[in-house]
């Protein structure tokens, strides 16, 4: 017989994080613990991480749903994938907790050379929106830390200023020396997007995430058909749970890439459905965390390694919080590592 409980955990940003949807100073989340009543000392832990104004789980009734889930945990162990389609963050938390418990509650969900501290995961360095000086400072810090791929959020300040920052970077580093990605979070209109894309193409930008708001399939399809810069979809995936809808979206828009965020796409199994669909239509992909604590980040990183994708992944955002939970995750020269084998003690 399984038992479960949950507890809230609010993450506080070291420095407010700027996005095109506003500035984040804190982020809500909950940890779900699952255990067999015969062995209460061994608890599988999963994280329900919610992004305000973006996550489908960002609803007033989320704690009532978490209570319901924990009350019915024994029944859900075999059917949560179907019962929680509209609660992707809760679904991700449960999938993680069950995997953790199944593997002995040792924080090892997917054993690999990564969990032994023998190999790292190439990741992009994230540059948050801010004043030009603030963004330049972030870039300098990432370059000194050894990153070879940077992702810059754009669309909040004047695009001319953002363009100049990217242009100056490209003057210093060729595209084979430094990969540049940008994330617009849907900041541009369909009318202005083609001009933005043309200008970014002159700087040999690797890709742009979500140049226009999600939900405009025909407009996005037209952009993807003619874009000089590869387009990656992430917000576009949110809320699509059925395999038929996943295939319809991919086949309609035909993006160059999709980006999987397990907290927003419903966990590992659901994300692997997206990957299989993308590969069916020759669409590239990579994995990104979504401001989870180190609990969620650790799970996503371990899963990512099993997918054998050589592209830099969007992991490693745990350093932005002042009160993150303890972790063996660390960043070395633009890669995410576990410093030594994960402890067998909780």
One Martini backbone bead per residue (centre of mass of N, CA, C, O) as a GRO file, in nm:
protein
  346
    1UNK     BB    1   0.093   0.038   0.026
    2UNK     BB    2   0.057   0.365  -0.061
    3UNK     BB    3   0.202   0.681   0.022
    4UNK     BB    4   0.137   1.047   0.061
    5UNK     BB    5   0.292   1.377   0.026
    6UNK     BB    6   0.296   1.743   0.067
    7UNK     BB    7   0.506   2.042  -0.003
    8UNK     BB    8   0.590   2.356   0.005
    9UNK     BB    9   0.821   2.556  -0.227
   10UNK     BB   10   0.974   2.865  -0.233
   11UNK     BB   11   1.145   3.031  -0.477
   12UNK     BB   12   1.433   3.251  -0.475
   13UNK     BB   13   1.573   3.506  -0.633
   14UNK     BB   14   1.865   3.663  -0.654
   15UNK     BB   15   1.766   3.782  -0.932
   16UNK     BB   16   1.561   3.918  -1.119
   17UNK     BB   17   1.370   3.769  -1.384
   18UNK     BB   18   1.361   3.845  -1.722
   19UNK     BB   19   1.069   3.866  -1.924
   20UNK     BB   20   0.808   3.909  -2.154
   21UNK     BB   21   0.604   3.842  -1.889
   22UNK     BB   22   0.812   3.943  -1.683
   23UNK     BB   23   0.912   3.959  -1.343
   24UNK     BB   24   1.099   3.737  -1.139
   25UNK     BB   25   1.124   3.659  -0.771
   26UNK     BB   26   0.933   3.402  -0.761
   27UNK     BB   27   0.852   3.036  -0.709
   28UNK     BB   28   0.634   2.791  -0.715
   29UNK     BB   29   0.615   2.479  -0.514
   30UNK     BB   30   0.623   2.109  -0.489
   31UNK     BB   31   0.661   1.822  -0.281
   32UNK     BB   32   0.652   1.472  -0.348
   33UNK     BB   33   0.583   1.192  -0.141
   34UNK     BB   34   0.665   0.836  -0.170
   35UNK     BB   35   0.543   0.532   0.003
   36UNK     BB   36   0.576   0.244   0.173
   37UNK     BB   37   0.427   0.145   0.464
   38UNK     BB   38   0.662  -0.073   0.523
   39UNK     BB   39   0.880   0.174   0.410
   40UNK     BB   40   0.904   0.491   0.530
   41UNK     BB   41   1.220   0.553   0.485
   42UNK     BB   42   1.140   0.525   0.174
   43UNK     BB   43   1.145   0.809  -0.049
   44UNK     BB   44   0.990   0.940  -0.313
   45UNK     BB   45   1.078   1.229  -0.518
   46UNK     BB   46   0.886   1.513  -0.638
   47UNK     BB   47   0.830   1.793  -0.867
   48UNK     BB   48   0.608   2.075  -0.854
   49UNK     BB   49   0.643   2.303  -1.116
   50UNK     BB   50   0.553   2.656  -1.141
   51UNK     BB   51   0.462   2.889  -1.394
   52UNK     BB   52   0.355   3.183  -1.404
   53UNK     BB   53   0.123   3.221  -1.669
   54UNK     BB   54   0.191   2.912  -1.804
   55UNK     BB   55   0.101   2.691  -1.638
   56UNK     BB   56  -0.167   2.478  -1.613
   57UNK     BB   57  -0.125   2.459  -1.284
   58UNK     BB   58  -0.198   2.771  -1.257
   59UNK     BB   59  -0.413   2.726  -0.990
   60UNK     BB   60  -0.604   2.754  -0.709
   61UNK     BB   61  -0.658   2.419  -0.702
   62UNK     BB   62  -0.381   2.267  -0.662
   63UNK     BB   63  -0.385   2.174  -0.362
   64UNK     BB   64  -0.639   2.002  -0.391
   65UNK     BB   65  -0.512   1.811  -0.599
   66UNK     BB   66  -0.276   1.712  -0.428
   67UNK     BB   67  -0.449   1.590  -0.208
   68UNK     BB   68  -0.595   1.390  -0.389
   69UNK     BB   69  -0.348   1.240  -0.490
   70UNK     BB   70  -0.240   1.147  -0.209
   71UNK     BB   71  -0.501   0.991  -0.124
   72UNK     BB   72  -0.480   0.822  -0.429
   73UNK     BB   73  -0.194   0.686  -0.485
   74UNK     BB   74  -0.240   0.380  -0.524
   75UNK     BB   75  -0.425   0.410  -0.779
   76UNK     BB   76  -0.219   0.600  -0.955
   77UNK     BB   77   0.034   0.416  -1.022
   78UNK     BB   78  -0.124   0.309  -1.312
   79UNK     BB   79  -0.294   0.609  -1.414
   80UNK     BB   80  -0.165   0.904  -1.420
   81UNK     BB   81  -0.127   0.959  -1.725
   82UNK     BB   82  -0.448   0.990  -1.768
   83UNK     BB   83  -0.558   1.167  -1.511
   84UNK     BB   84  -0.317   1.423  -1.564
   85UNK     BB   85  -0.314   1.596  -1.833
   86UNK     BB   86  -0.397   1.894  -1.696
   87UNK     BB   87  -0.131   1.817  -1.490
   88UNK     BB   88   0.190   1.822  -1.567
   89UNK     BB   89   0.344   1.881  -1.296
   90UNK     BB   90   0.220   1.651  -1.135
   91UNK     BB   91   0.296   1.426  -1.327
   92UNK     BB   92   0.601   1.467  -1.305
   93UNK     BB   93   0.622   1.424  -0.999
   94UNK     BB   94   0.513   1.132  -0.996
   95UNK     BB   95   0.707   1.000  -1.191
   96UNK     BB   96   0.956   1.065  -1.021
   97UNK     BB   97   0.873   0.933  -0.752
   98UNK     BB   98   0.833   0.646  -0.862
   99UNK     BB   99   1.120   0.609  -0.972
  100UNK     BB  100   1.267   0.655  -0.708
  101UNK     BB  101   1.133   0.424  -0.551
  102UNK     BB  102   1.201   0.192  -0.754
  103UNK     BB  103   1.529   0.277  -0.709
  104UNK     BB  104   1.548   0.315  -0.372
  105UNK     BB  105   1.561   0.613  -0.285
  106UNK     BB  106   1.857   0.755  -0.435
  107UNK     BB  107   1.820   0.971  -0.678
  108UNK     BB  108   1.812   0.731  -0.898
  109UNK     BB  109   1.652   0.697  -1.213
  110UNK     BB  110   1.914   0.698  -1.434
  111UNK     BB  111   2.155   0.509  -1.484
  112UNK     BB  112   2.494   0.644  -1.537
  113UNK     BB  113   2.776   0.815  -1.597
  114UNK     BB  114   2.652   1.071  -1.478
  115UNK     BB  115   2.576   0.953  -1.186
  116UNK     BB  116   2.901   0.887  -1.148
  117UNK     BB  117   3.076   1.137  -1.263
  118UNK     BB  118   3.191   1.075  -1.583
  119UNK     BB  119   2.978   1.282  -1.717
  120UNK     BB  120   2.850   1.541  -1.917
  121UNK     BB  121   2.631   1.822  -2.006
  122UNK     BB  122   2.568   2.015  -2.251
  123UNK     BB  123   2.506   2.371  -2.215
  124UNK     BB  124   2.334   2.660  -2.184
  125UNK     BB  125   2.365   2.998  -2.135
  126UNK     BB  126   2.166   3.215  -1.949
  127UNK     BB  127   2.016   3.529  -2.059
  128UNK     BB  128   1.871   3.772  -1.908
  129UNK     BB  129   1.670   4.016  -1.887
  130UNK     BB  130   1.778   4.365  -1.928
  131UNK     BB  131   2.001   4.566  -1.924
  132UNK     BB  132   2.268   4.599  -2.116
  133UNK     BB  133   2.470   4.579  -1.877
  134UNK     BB  134   2.351   4.325  -1.746
  135UNK     BB  135   2.383   4.140  -1.995
  136UNK     BB  136   2.690   4.173  -2.029
  137UNK     BB  137   2.764   4.056  -1.754
  138UNK     BB  138   2.647   3.776  -1.800
  139UNK     BB  139   2.818   3.706  -2.046
  140UNK     BB  140   3.095   3.727  -1.914
  141UNK     BB  141   3.045   3.504  -1.704
  142UNK     BB  142   2.991   3.272  -1.908
  143UNK     BB  143   3.259   3.286  -2.062
  144UNK     BB  144   3.442   3.238  -1.810
  145UNK     BB  145   3.291   2.949  -1.757
  146UNK     BB  146   3.295   2.803  -2.064
  147UNK     BB  147   3.088   2.875  -2.267
  148UNK     BB  148   2.956   2.775  -2.615
  149UNK     BB  149   2.648   2.846  -2.526
  150UNK     BB  150   2.397   3.094  -2.582
  151UNK     BB  151   2.096   3.228  -2.420
  152UNK     BB  152   1.881   3.493  -2.524
  153UNK     BB  153   1.659   3.709  -2.404
  154UNK     BB  154   1.392   3.857  -2.591
  155UNK     BB  155   1.148   4.147  -2.599
  156UNK     BB  156   1.173   4.379  -2.364
  157UNK     BB  157   1.357   4.548  -2.497
  158UNK     BB  158   1.505   4.704  -2.728
  159UNK     BB  159   1.602   4.548  -3.014
  160UNK     BB  160   1.853   4.720  -3.083
  161UNK     BB  161   2.002   4.650  -2.822
  162UNK     BB  162   2.000   4.344  -2.857
  163UNK     BB  163   2.143   4.339  -3.131
  164UNK     BB  164   2.410   4.472  -3.038
  165UNK     BB  165   2.492   4.253  -2.843
  166UNK     BB  166   2.506   4.027  -3.058
  167UNK     BB  167   2.699   4.169  -3.254
  168UNK     BB  168   2.940   4.192  -3.057
  169UNK     BB  169   2.969   3.892  -3.013
  170UNK     BB  170   3.020   3.814  -3.316
  171UNK     BB  171   3.282   3.980  -3.345
  172UNK     BB  172   3.436   3.788  -3.127
  173UNK     BB  173   3.257   3.531  -3.233
  174UNK     BB  174   3.221   3.272  -3.403
  175UNK     BB  175   2.996   3.021  -3.472
  176UNK     BB  176   3.227   2.793  -3.407
  177UNK     BB  177   3.275   2.922  -3.106
  178UNK     BB  178   2.966   3.050  -3.075
  179UNK     BB  179   2.654   2.976  -2.970
  180UNK     BB  180   2.341   3.136  -3.068
  181UNK     BB  181   2.050   3.196  -2.879
  182UNK     BB  182   1.696   3.274  -2.887
  183UNK     BB  183   1.421   3.412  -2.671
  184UNK     BB  184   1.089   3.548  -2.718
  185UNK     BB  185   0.816   3.451  -2.592
  186UNK     BB  186   0.616   3.589  -2.809
  187UNK     BB  187   0.693   3.912  -2.863
  188UNK     BB  188   0.608   3.902  -3.163
  189UNK     BB  189   0.475   3.976  -3.449
  190UNK     BB  190   0.395   3.862  -3.756
  191UNK     BB  191   0.483   4.125  -3.909
  192UNK     BB  192   0.781   4.157  -3.762
  193UNK     BB  193   0.934   3.881  -3.776
  194UNK     BB  194   1.084   3.876  -4.054
  195UNK     BB  195   1.282   4.105  -3.983
  196UNK     BB  196   1.407   3.978  -3.736
  197UNK     BB  197   1.513   3.721  -3.878
  198UNK     BB  198   1.700   3.859  -4.082
  199UNK     BB  199   1.885   3.996  -3.873
  200UNK     BB  200   1.972   3.736  -3.722
  201UNK     BB  201   2.101   3.589  -3.966
  202UNK     BB  202   2.355   3.783  -3.984
  203UNK     BB  203   2.454   3.636  -3.691
  204UNK     BB  204   2.427   3.330  -3.679
  205UNK     BB  205   2.176   3.204  -3.555
  206UNK     BB  206   2.066   2.907  -3.447
  207UNK     BB  207   1.793   3.011  -3.281
  208UNK     BB  208   1.433   3.062  -3.227
  209UNK     BB  209   1.206   3.110  -2.974
  210UNK     BB  210   0.903   3.190  -3.008
  211UNK     BB  211   0.836   3.461  -3.192
  212UNK     BB  212   0.536   3.391  -3.147
  213UNK     BB  213   0.252   3.327  -3.031
  214UNK     BB  214   0.071   3.090  -2.933
  215UNK     BB  215  -0.187   2.944  -3.163
  216UNK     BB  216  -0.053   3.026  -3.461
  217UNK     BB  217  -0.023   2.800  -3.688
  218UNK     BB  218  -0.026   2.936  -3.970
  219UNK     BB  219   0.181   3.158  -3.911
  220UNK     BB  220   0.408   2.971  -3.816
  221UNK     BB  221   0.427   2.808  -4.078
  222UNK     BB  222   0.516   3.046  -4.257
  223UNK     BB  223   0.775   3.104  -4.106
  224UNK     BB  224   0.908   2.815  -4.123
  225UNK     BB  225   0.919   2.808  -4.441
  226UNK     BB  226   1.111   3.103  -4.462
  227UNK     BB  227   1.323   3.098  -4.256
  228UNK     BB  228   1.668   3.191  -4.175
  229UNK     BB  229   1.586   3.090  -3.884
  230UNK     BB  230   1.554   2.862  -3.672
  231UNK     BB  231   1.260   2.720  -3.526
  232UNK     BB  232   1.145   2.702  -3.186
  233UNK     BB  233   0.923   2.513  -2.985
  234UNK     BB  234   0.736   2.551  -2.664
  235UNK     BB  235   0.460   2.684  -2.588
  236UNK     BB  236   0.311   2.520  -2.818
  237UNK     BB  237   0.298   2.244  -2.635
  238UNK     BB  238   0.104   2.345  -2.440
  239UNK     BB  239  -0.181   2.131  -2.378
  240UNK     BB  240  -0.072   1.889  -2.545
  241UNK     BB  241  -0.163   1.530  -2.511
  242UNK     BB  242  -0.240   1.405  -2.768
  243UNK     BB  243  -0.102   1.237  -3.028
  244UNK     BB  244  -0.276   1.362  -3.255
  245UNK     BB  245  -0.208   1.660  -3.180
  246UNK     BB  246   0.094   1.642  -3.213
  247UNK     BB  247   0.092   1.566  -3.513
  248UNK     BB  248  -0.071   1.811  -3.612
  249UNK     BB  249   0.122   2.033  -3.525
  250UNK     BB  250   0.381   1.940  -3.667
  251UNK     BB  251   0.256   1.907  -3.961
  252UNK     BB  252   0.165   2.207  -3.983
  253UNK     BB  253   0.427   2.378  -3.901
  254UNK     BB  254   0.716   2.270  -3.936
  255UNK     BB  255   0.956   2.281  -3.754
  256UNK     BB  256   1.292   2.266  -3.664
  257UNK     BB  257   1.204   2.274  -3.353
  258UNK     BB  258   1.176   2.131  -3.026
  259UNK     BB  259   1.091   2.188  -2.670
  260UNK     BB  260   1.146   2.011  -2.368
  261UNK     BB  261   0.928   2.041  -2.069
  262UNK     BB  262   0.826   1.832  -1.831
  263UNK     BB  263   0.650   2.034  -1.654
  264UNK     BB  264   0.475   2.111  -1.933
  265UNK     BB  265   0.449   1.801  -2.082
  266UNK     BB  266   0.415   1.555  -1.849
  267UNK     BB  267   0.695   1.433  -1.870
  268UNK     BB  268   0.864   1.167  -2.005
  269UNK     BB  269   0.659   1.010  -2.173
  270UNK     BB  270   0.534   1.259  -2.313
  271UNK     BB  271   0.805   1.361  -2.434
  272UNK     BB  272   0.863   1.102  -2.604
  273UNK     BB  273   0.626   1.149  -2.793
  274UNK     BB  274   0.736   1.408  -2.914
  275UNK     BB  275   0.999   1.294  -3.023
  276UNK     BB  276   0.879   1.083  -3.213
  277UNK     BB  277   0.719   1.289  -3.379
  278UNK     BB  278   0.951   1.466  -3.472
  279UNK     BB  279   1.118   1.239  -3.616
  280UNK     BB  280   0.898   1.170  -3.825
  281UNK     BB  281   0.938   1.496  -3.934
  282UNK     BB  282   1.237   1.599  -3.909
  283UNK     BB  283   1.259   1.713  -3.610
  284UNK     BB  284   1.413   1.876  -3.384
  285UNK     BB  285   1.570   1.858  -3.041
  286UNK     BB  286   1.538   1.958  -2.689
  287UNK     BB  287   1.621   2.013  -2.347
  288UNK     BB  288   1.436   2.181  -2.075
  289UNK     BB  289   1.420   2.356  -1.813
  290UNK     BB  290   1.171   2.522  -1.558
  291UNK     BB  291   1.273   2.630  -1.277
  292UNK     BB  292   1.368   2.421  -1.103
  293UNK     BB  293   1.484   2.260  -0.875
  294UNK     BB  294   1.719   2.021  -0.802
  295UNK     BB  295   1.517   1.793  -0.813
  296UNK     BB  296   1.415   1.831  -1.107
  297UNK     BB  297   1.687   1.866  -1.250
  298UNK     BB  298   1.805   1.590  -1.185
  299UNK     BB  299   1.590   1.426  -1.336
  300UNK     BB  300   1.621   1.556  -1.617
  301UNK     BB  301   1.920   1.498  -1.658
  302UNK     BB  302   1.912   1.189  -1.641
  303UNK     BB  303   1.718   1.156  -1.882
  304UNK     BB  304   1.875   1.306  -2.105
  305UNK     BB  305   2.112   1.106  -2.130
  306UNK     BB  306   1.931   0.868  -2.257
  307UNK     BB  307   1.892   1.029  -2.550
  308UNK     BB  308   2.152   1.116  -2.706
  309UNK     BB  309   2.193   1.437  -2.732
  310UNK     BB  310   2.442   1.660  -2.864
  311UNK     BB  311   2.311   1.902  -2.785
  312UNK     BB  312   2.265   2.168  -2.618
  313UNK     BB  313   2.115   2.210  -2.318
  314UNK     BB  314   1.850   2.356  -2.095
  315UNK     BB  315   2.040   2.350  -1.825
  316UNK     BB  316   2.113   2.495  -1.500
  317UNK     BB  317   1.911   2.707  -1.317
  318UNK     BB  318   1.966   2.673  -0.997
  319UNK     BB  319   2.158   2.938  -0.945
  320UNK     BB  320   1.913   3.161  -0.922
  321UNK     BB  321   1.880   3.060  -0.627
  322UNK     BB  322   1.890   3.115  -0.269
  323UNK     BB  323   1.699   2.832  -0.178
  324UNK     BB  324   1.812   2.583  -0.270
  325UNK     BB  325   1.861   2.268  -0.279
  326UNK     BB  326   2.061   2.033  -0.231
  327UNK     BB  327   2.351   1.944  -0.446
  328UNK     BB  328   2.568   1.773  -0.695
  329UNK     BB  329   2.534   1.985  -0.891
  330UNK     BB  330   2.739   2.114  -1.163
  331UNK     BB  331   2.944   2.360  -1.334
  332UNK     BB  332   3.166   2.278  -1.621
  333UNK     BB  333   3.247   2.426  -1.893
  334UNK     BB  334   2.937   2.407  -1.998
  335UNK     BB  335   2.864   2.171  -1.789
  336UNK     BB  336   2.677   1.913  -1.646
  337UNK     BB  337   2.738   1.782  -1.314
  338UNK     BB  338   2.835   1.517  -1.106
  339UNK     BB  339   3.074   1.505  -0.871
  340UNK     BB  340   2.939   1.241  -0.764
  341UNK     BB  341   2.793   0.994  -0.648
  342UNK     BB  342   2.497   0.948  -0.549
  343UNK     BB  343   2.358   0.927  -0.267
  344UNK     BB  344   2.193   0.681  -0.055
  345UNK     BB  345   2.103   0.928   0.108
  346UNK     BB  346   1.841   1.149   0.216
   0.00000   0.00000   0.00000
